Amino acid sequence: MIPVLERELGAGRALPLAGCAPGIVRQLDWDGLILTFSSERFVGWKTAGESAGQTCA
């Protein structure tokens, strides 16, 4: 998933993990599209107005 987004949108910016649910090990931001990942897979996303899955506060 990350290589596809980086190809289309450029490099994502790593965000701190403060406020994240246990098990989230990575959070990347592409101009307001924020994706969260466990050590094994993609687990959630959020934008300014919507979200799904596991996200960070």
HTML snippet that shows the backbone in 3Dmol.js (N, CA, C, O; Angstrom):
<script src="https://3Dmol.org/build/3Dmol-min.js"></script>
<div id="view" style="width:600px;height:400px;position:relative"></div>
<script>
const pdb = `
ATOM      1  N   MET A   1       0.812  -1.183   0.000  1.00  0.00           N
ATOM      2  CA  MET A   1       0.000   0.000   0.000  1.00  0.00           C
ATOM      3  C   MET A   1       0.865   1.261   0.000  1.00  0.00           C
ATOM      4  O   MET A   1       0.589   2.193  -0.755  1.00  0.00           O
ATOM      5  N   ILE A   2       1.887   1.302   0.819  1.00  0.00           N
ATOM      6  CA  ILE A   2       2.738   2.493   0.910  1.00  0.00           C
ATOM      7  C   ILE A   2       3.428   2.790  -0.420  1.00  0.00           C
ATOM      8  O   ILE A   2       3.423   3.944  -0.849  1.00  0.00           O
ATOM      9  N   PRO A   3       4.021   1.801  -1.090  1.00  0.00           N
ATOM     10  CA  PRO A   3       4.665   2.117  -2.372  1.00  0.00           C
ATOM     11  C   PRO A   3       3.704   2.713  -3.408  1.00  0.00           C
ATOM     12  O   PRO A   3       4.096   3.587  -4.182  1.00  0.00           O
ATOM     13  N   VAL A   4       2.473   2.255  -3.427  1.00  0.00           N
ATOM     14  CA  VAL A   4       1.495   2.791  -4.374  1.00  0.00           C
ATOM     15  C   VAL A   4       1.190   4.252  -4.049  1.00  0.00           C
ATOM     16  O   VAL A   4       1.184   5.096  -4.945  1.00  0.00           O
ATOM     17  N   LEU A   5       0.938   4.556  -2.778  1.00  0.00           N
ATOM     18  CA  LEU A   5       0.668   5.937  -2.384  1.00  0.00           C
ATOM     19  C   LEU A   5       1.870   6.831  -2.642  1.00  0.00           C
ATOM     20  O   LEU A   5       1.706   7.963  -3.097  1.00  0.00           O
ATOM     21  N   GLU A   6       3.066   6.351  -2.363  1.00  0.00           N
ATOM     22  CA  GLU A   6       4.249   7.159  -2.608  1.00  0.00           C
ATOM     23  C   GLU A   6       4.457   7.409  -4.095  1.00  0.00           C
ATOM     24  O   GLU A   6       4.917   8.484  -4.481  1.00  0.00           O
ATOM     25  N   ARG A   7       4.133   6.455  -4.915  1.00  0.00           N
ATOM     26  CA  ARG A   7       4.247   6.646  -6.361  1.00  0.00           C
ATOM     27  C   ARG A   7       3.261   7.715  -6.841  1.00  0.00           C
ATOM     28  O   ARG A   7       3.595   8.533  -7.698  1.00  0.00           O
ATOM     29  N   GLU A   8       2.048   7.702  -6.286  1.00  0.00           N
ATOM     30  CA  GLU A   8       1.007   8.628  -6.722  1.00  0.00           C
ATOM     31  C   GLU A   8       1.053   9.988  -6.025  1.00  0.00           C
ATOM     32  O   GLU A   8       0.771  11.012  -6.646  1.00  0.00           O
ATOM     33  N   LEU A   9       1.411  10.003  -4.723  1.00  0.00           N
ATOM     34  CA  LEU A   9       1.314  11.227  -3.927  1.00  0.00           C
ATOM     35  C   LEU A   9       2.647  11.755  -3.406  1.00  0.00           C
ATOM     36  O   LEU A   9       2.694  12.835  -2.816  1.00  0.00           O
ATOM     37  N   GLY A  10       3.719  11.017  -3.612  1.00  0.00           N
ATOM     38  CA  GLY A  10       5.000  11.396  -3.040  1.00  0.00           C
ATOM     39  C   GLY A  10       5.178  10.743  -1.676  1.00  0.00           C
ATOM     40  O   GLY A  10       4.321   9.988  -1.217  1.00  0.00           O
ATOM     41  N   ALA A  11       6.279  11.037  -1.051  1.00  0.00           N
ATOM     42  CA  ALA A  11       6.601  10.417   0.241  1.00  0.00           C
ATOM     43  C   ALA A  11       5.639  10.879   1.327  1.00  0.00           C
ATOM     44  O   ALA A  11       5.322  12.064   1.438  1.00  0.00           O
ATOM     45  N   GLY A  12       5.183   9.921   2.124  1.00  0.00           N
ATOM     46  CA  GLY A  12       4.366  10.244   3.283  1.00  0.00           C
ATOM     47  C   GLY A  12       5.245  10.743   4.412  1.00  0.00           C
ATOM     48  O   GLY A  12       6.430  10.416   4.481  1.00  0.00           O
ATOM     49  N   ARG A  13       4.662  11.535   5.294  1.00  0.00           N
ATOM     50  CA  ARG A  13       5.395  12.075   6.441  1.00  0.00           C
ATOM     51  C   ARG A  13       5.049  11.250   7.672  1.00  0.00           C
ATOM     52  O   ARG A  13       3.875  11.086   8.003  1.00  0.00           O
ATOM     53  N   ALA A  14       6.067  10.731   8.350  1.00  0.00           N
ATOM     54  CA  ALA A  14       5.849   9.952   9.577  1.00  0.00           C
ATOM     55  C   ALA A  14       5.356  10.870  10.684  1.00  0.00           C
ATOM     56  O   ALA A  14       5.887  11.964  10.877  1.00  0.00           O
ATOM     57  N   LEU A  15       4.345  10.425  11.404  1.00  0.00           N
ATOM     58  CA  LEU A  15       3.795  11.175  12.529  1.00  0.00           C
ATOM     59  C   LEU A  15       4.120  10.456  13.834  1.00  0.00           C
ATOM     60  O   LEU A  15       4.335   9.244  13.831  1.00  0.00           O
ATOM     61  N   PRO A  16       4.159  11.191  14.956  1.00  0.00           N
ATOM     62  CA  PRO A  16       4.395  10.555  16.257  1.00  0.00           C
ATOM     63  C   PRO A  16       3.273   9.572  16.588  1.00  0.00           C
ATOM     64  O   PRO A  16       2.168   9.672  16.056  1.00  0.00           O
ATOM     65  N   LEU A  17       3.567   8.644  17.452  1.00  0.00           N
ATOM     66  CA  LEU A  17       2.598   7.622  17.830  1.00  0.00           C
ATOM     67  C   LEU A  17       1.844   7.952  19.113  1.00  0.00           C
ATOM     68  O   LEU A  17       1.081   7.121  19.605  1.00  0.00           O
ATOM     69  N   ALA A  18       2.042   9.143  19.664  1.00  0.00           N
ATOM     70  CA  ALA A  18       1.305   9.553  20.863  1.00  0.00           C
ATOM     71  C   ALA A  18      -0.189   9.539  20.553  1.00  0.00           C
ATOM     72  O   ALA A  18      -0.614  10.039  19.512  1.00  0.00           O
ATOM     73  N   GLY A  19      -0.970   8.978  21.441  1.00  0.00           N
ATOM     74  CA  GLY A  19      -2.415   8.917  21.252  1.00  0.00           C
ATOM     75  C   GLY A  19      -2.881   7.757  20.396  1.00  0.00           C
ATOM     76  O   GLY A  19      -4.067   7.653  20.084  1.00  0.00           O
ATOM     77  N   CYS A  20      -1.965   6.888  20.015  1.00  0.00           N
ATOM     78  CA  CYS A  20      -2.327   5.729  19.193  1.00  0.00           C
ATOM     79  C   CYS A  20      -2.751   4.546  20.067  1.00  0.00           C
ATOM     80  O   CYS A  20      -2.294   4.393  21.200  1.00  0.00           O
ATOM     81  N   ALA A  21      -3.620   3.732  19.521  1.00  0.00           N
ATOM     82  CA  ALA A  21      -4.045   2.511  20.209  1.00  0.00           C
ATOM     83  C   ALA A  21      -2.856   1.551  20.315  1.00  0.00           C
ATOM     84  O   ALA A  21      -1.944   1.596  19.489  1.00  0.00           O
ATOM     85  N   PRO A  22      -2.867   0.688  21.327  1.00  0.00           N
ATOM     86  CA  PRO A  22      -1.811  -0.317  21.423  1.00  0.00           C
ATOM     87  C   PRO A  22      -1.766  -1.147  20.141  1.00  0.00           C
ATOM     88  O   PRO A  22      -2.806  -1.506  19.588  1.00  0.00           O
ATOM     89  N   GLY A  23      -0.579  -1.442  19.683  1.00  0.00           N
ATOM     90  CA  GLY A  23      -0.409  -2.244  18.480  1.00  0.00           C
ATOM     91  C   GLY A  23      -0.140  -1.428  17.229  1.00  0.00           C
ATOM     92  O   GLY A  23       0.329  -1.976  16.231  1.00  0.00           O
ATOM     93  N   ILE A  24      -0.423  -0.133  17.257  1.00  0.00           N
ATOM     94  CA  ILE A  24      -0.097   0.704  16.108  1.00  0.00           C
ATOM     95  C   ILE A  24       1.375   1.073  16.205  1.00  0.00           C
ATOM     96  O   ILE A  24       1.828   1.612  17.215  1.00  0.00           O
ATOM     97  N   VAL A  25       2.117   0.774  15.139  1.00  0.00           N
ATOM     98  CA  VAL A  25       3.559   1.010  15.155  1.00  0.00           C
ATOM     99  C   VAL A  25       4.005   2.046  14.132  1.00  0.00           C
ATOM    100  O   VAL A  25       5.168   2.449  14.126  1.00  0.00           O
ATOM    101  N   ARG A  26       3.090   2.483  13.265  1.00  0.00           N
ATOM    102  CA  ARG A  26       3.456   3.468  12.240  1.00  0.00           C
ATOM    103  C   ARG A  26       2.235   4.278  11.847  1.00  0.00           C
ATOM    104  O   ARG A  26       1.128   3.754  11.726  1.00  0.00           O
ATOM    105  N   GLN A  27       2.461   5.565  11.652  1.00  0.00           N
ATOM    106  CA  GLN A  27       1.405   6.471  11.231  1.00  0.00           C
ATOM    107  C   GLN A  27       2.000   7.409  10.177  1.00  0.00           C
ATOM    108  O   GLN A  27       2.972   8.114  10.449  1.00  0.00           O
ATOM    109  N   LEU A  28       1.417   7.416   8.977  1.00  0.00           N
ATOM    110  CA  LEU A  28       1.943   8.232   7.885  1.00  0.00           C
ATOM    111  C   LEU A  28       0.882   9.192   7.373  1.00  0.00           C
ATOM    112  O   LEU A  28      -0.300   8.855   7.308  1.00  0.00           O
ATOM    113  N   ASP A  29       1.319  10.395   7.008  1.00  0.00           N
ATOM    114  CA  ASP A  29       0.421  11.462   6.559  1.00  0.00           C
ATOM    115  C   ASP A  29       0.769  11.890   5.133  1.00  0.00           C
ATOM    116  O   ASP A  29       1.915  12.221   4.828  1.00  0.00           O
ATOM    117  N   TRP A  30      -0.241  11.876   4.274  1.00  0.00           N
ATOM    118  CA  TRP A  30      -0.141  12.403   2.920  1.00  0.00           C
ATOM    119  C   TRP A  30      -1.109  13.580   2.826  1.00  0.00           C
ATOM    120  O   TRP A  30      -2.258  13.400   2.422  1.00  0.00           O
ATOM    121  N   ASP A  31      -0.668  14.764   3.188  1.00  0.00           N
ATOM    122  CA  ASP A  31      -1.477  15.990   3.089  1.00  0.00           C
ATOM    123  C   ASP A  31      -2.881  15.823   3.663  1.00  0.00           C
ATOM    124  O   ASP A  31      -3.865  16.201   3.028  1.00  0.00           O
ATOM    125  N   GLY A  32      -2.969  15.258   4.861  1.00  0.00           N
ATOM    126  CA  GLY A  32      -4.257  15.128   5.533  1.00  0.00           C
ATOM    127  C   GLY A  32      -4.898  13.754   5.436  1.00  0.00           C
ATOM    128  O   GLY A  32      -5.872  13.486   6.139  1.00  0.00           O
ATOM    129  N   LEU A  33      -4.386  12.887   4.594  1.00  0.00           N
ATOM    130  CA  LEU A  33      -4.814  11.478   4.568  1.00  0.00           C
ATOM    131  C   LEU A  33      -3.823  10.732   5.443  1.00  0.00           C
ATOM    132  O   LEU A  33      -2.663  10.557   5.068  1.00  0.00           O
ATOM    133  N   ILE A  34      -4.280  10.292   6.608  1.00  0.00           N
ATOM    134  CA  ILE A  34      -3.392   9.651   7.580  1.00  0.00           C
ATOM    135  C   ILE A  34      -3.738   8.169   7.670  1.00  0.00           C
ATOM    136  O   ILE A  34      -4.877   7.795   7.949  1.00  0.00           O
ATOM    137  N   LEU A  35      -2.733   7.337   7.430  1.00  0.00           N
ATOM    138  CA  LEU A  35      -2.901   5.884   7.512  1.00  0.00           C
ATOM    139  C   LEU A  35      -2.152   5.356   8.715  1.00  0.00           C
ATOM    140  O   LEU A  35      -1.070   5.841   9.047  1.00  0.00           O
ATOM    141  N   THR A  36      -2.737   4.346   9.376  1.00  0.00           N
ATOM    142  CA  THR A  36      -2.099   3.717  10.532  1.00  0.00           C
ATOM    143  C   THR A  36      -1.855   2.243  10.234  1.00  0.00           C
ATOM    144  O   THR A  36      -2.616   1.595   9.515  1.00  0.00           O
ATOM    145  N   PHE A  37      -0.763   1.733  10.812  1.00  0.00           N
ATOM    146  CA  PHE A  37      -0.327   0.372  10.544  1.00  0.00           C
ATOM    147  C   PHE A  37       0.077  -0.338  11.833  1.00  0.00           C
ATOM    148  O   PHE A  37       0.646   0.270  12.739  1.00  0.00           O
ATOM    149  N   SER A  38      -0.226  -1.628  11.899  1.00  0.00           N
ATOM    150  CA  SER A  38       0.349  -2.477  12.942  1.00  0.00           C
ATOM    151  C   SER A  38       1.665  -2.996  12.379  1.00  0.00           C
ATOM    152  O   SER A  38       2.060  -2.608  11.280  1.00  0.00           O
ATOM    153  N   SER A  39       2.340  -3.857  13.108  1.00  0.00           N
ATOM    154  CA  SER A  39       3.596  -4.411  12.592  1.00  0.00           C
ATOM    155  C   SER A  39       3.340  -5.351  11.422  1.00  0.00           C
ATOM    156  O   SER A  39       4.272  -5.707  10.700  1.00  0.00           O
ATOM    157  N   GLU A  40       2.089  -5.758  11.225  1.00  0.00           N
ATOM    158  CA  GLU A  40       1.774  -6.727  10.176  1.00  0.00           C
ATOM    159  C   GLU A  40       0.948  -6.187   9.015  1.00  0.00           C
ATOM    160  O   GLU A  40       1.006  -6.727   7.910  1.00  0.00           O
ATOM    161  N   ARG A  41       0.144  -5.076   9.268  1.00  0.00           N
ATOM    162  CA  ARG A  41      -0.756  -4.660   8.199  1.00  0.00           C
ATOM    163  C   ARG A  41      -1.306  -3.252   8.402  1.00  0.00           C
ATOM    164  O   ARG A  41      -1.112  -2.639   9.452  1.00  0.00           O
ATOM    165  N   PHE A  42      -1.985  -2.758   7.392  1.00  0.00           N
ATOM    166  CA  PHE A  42      -2.721  -1.495   7.433  1.00  0.00           C
ATOM    167  C   PHE A  42      -3.947  -1.710   8.313  1.00  0.00           C
ATOM    168  O   PHE A  42      -4.669  -2.692   8.140  1.00  0.00           O
ATOM    169  N   VAL A  43      -4.193  -0.782   9.275  1.00  0.00           N
ATOM    170  CA  VAL A  43      -5.311  -0.985  10.202  1.00  0.00           C
ATOM    171  C   VAL A  43      -6.329   0.147  10.238  1.00  0.00           C
ATOM    172  O   VAL A  43      -7.410  -0.033  10.800  1.00  0.00           O
ATOM    173  N   GLY A  44      -6.023   1.308   9.659  1.00  0.00           N
ATOM    174  CA  GLY A  44      -7.002   2.392   9.686  1.00  0.00           C
ATOM    175  C   GLY A  44      -6.562   3.614   8.907  1.00  0.00           C
ATOM    176  O   GLY A  44      -5.407   3.740   8.501  1.00  0.00           O
ATOM    177  N   TRP A  45      -7.526   4.522   8.708  1.00  0.00           N
ATOM    178  CA  TRP A  45      -7.256   5.777   8.010  1.00  0.00           C
ATOM    179  C   TRP A  45      -8.130   6.864   8.589  1.00  0.00           C
ATOM    180  O   TRP A  45      -9.157   6.596   9.212  1.00  0.00           O
ATOM    181  N   LYS A  46      -7.698   8.120   8.369  1.00  0.00           N
ATOM    182  CA  LYS A  46      -8.544   9.252   8.733  1.00  0.00           C
ATOM    183  C   LYS A  46      -8.176  10.458   7.880  1.00  0.00           C
ATOM    184  O   LYS A  46      -7.053  10.589   7.393  1.00  0.00           O
ATOM    185  N   THR A  47      -9.163  11.332   7.718  1.00  0.00           N
ATOM    186  CA  THR A  47      -8.996  12.636   7.092  1.00  0.00           C
ATOM    187  C   THR A  47      -9.565  13.638   8.080  1.00  0.00           C
ATOM    188  O   THR A  47      -9.894  13.273   9.209  1.00  0.00           O
ATOM    189  N   ALA A  48      -9.685  14.880   7.679  1.00  0.00           N
ATOM    190  CA  ALA A  48     -10.224  15.908   8.576  1.00  0.00           C
ATOM    191  C   ALA A  48     -11.643  15.593   9.019  1.00  0.00           C
ATOM    192  O   ALA A  48     -12.034  15.964  10.126  1.00  0.00           O
ATOM    193  N   GLY A  49     -12.431  14.912   8.178  1.00  0.00           N
ATOM    194  CA  GLY A  49     -13.832  14.707   8.522  1.00  0.00           C
ATOM    195  C   GLY A  49     -14.290  13.276   8.665  1.00  0.00           C
ATOM    196  O   GLY A  49     -15.407  13.041   9.127  1.00  0.00           O
ATOM    197  N   GLU A  50     -13.475  12.311   8.289  1.00  0.00           N
ATOM    198  CA  GLU A  50     -13.893  10.912   8.324  1.00  0.00           C
ATOM    199  C   GLU A  50     -12.759  10.020   8.807  1.00  0.00           C
ATOM    200  O   GLU A  50     -11.588  10.398   8.763  1.00  0.00           O
ATOM    201  N   SER A  51     -13.130   8.826   9.269  1.00  0.00           N
ATOM    202  CA  SER A  51     -12.121   7.843   9.660  1.00  0.00           C
ATOM    203  C   SER A  51     -12.740   6.451   9.657  1.00  0.00           C
ATOM    204  O   SER A  51     -13.961   6.296   9.680  1.00  0.00           O
ATOM    205  N   ALA A  52     -11.876   5.446   9.628  1.00  0.00           N
ATOM    206  CA  ALA A  52     -12.309   4.054   9.705  1.00  0.00           C
ATOM    207  C   ALA A  52     -11.166   3.232  10.269  1.00  0.00           C
ATOM    208  O   ALA A  52      -9.997   3.543  10.044  1.00  0.00           O
ATOM    209  N   GLY A  53     -11.505   2.187  11.001  1.00  0.00           N
ATOM    210  CA  GLY A  53     -10.500   1.311  11.584  1.00  0.00           C
ATOM    211  C   GLY A  53      -9.829   1.937  12.787  1.00  0.00           C
ATOM    212  O   GLY A  53     -10.380   2.838  13.420  1.00  0.00           O
ATOM    213  N   GLN A  54      -8.634   1.456  13.101  1.00  0.00           N
ATOM    214  CA  GLN A  54      -7.874   1.962  14.246  1.00  0.00           C
ATOM    215  C   GLN A  54      -7.097   3.200  13.822  1.00  0.00           C
ATOM    216  O   GLN A  54      -6.309   3.157  12.877  1.00  0.00           O
ATOM    217  N   THR A  55      -7.323   4.290  14.519  1.00  0.00           N
ATOM    218  CA  THR A  55      -6.592   5.534  14.249  1.00  0.00           C
ATOM    219  C   THR A  55      -6.060   6.106  15.552  1.00  0.00           C
ATOM    220  O   THR A  55      -6.393   5.622  16.634  1.00  0.00           O
ATOM    221  N   CYS A  56      -5.245   7.124  15.443  1.00  0.00           N
ATOM    222  CA  CYS A  56      -4.667   7.780  16.612  1.00  0.00           C
ATOM    223  C   CYS A  56      -5.423   9.060  16.907  1.00  0.00           C
ATOM    224  O   CYS A  56      -5.994   9.676  16.007  1.00  0.00           O
ATOM    225  N   ALA A  57      -5.424   9.455  18.165  1.00  0.00           N
ATOM    226  CA  ALA A  57      -6.114  10.691  18.582  1.00  0.00           C
ATOM    227  C   ALA A  57      -5.426  11.911  18.020  1.00  0.00           C
ATOM    228  O   ALA A  57      -5.864  13.035  18.265  1.00  0.00           O
TER     229      ALA A  57
END
`;
const viewer = $3Dmol.createViewer("view");
viewer.addModel(pdb, "pdb");
viewer.setStyle({}, {cartoon: {color: "spectrum"}});
viewer.zoomTo();
viewer.render();
</script>
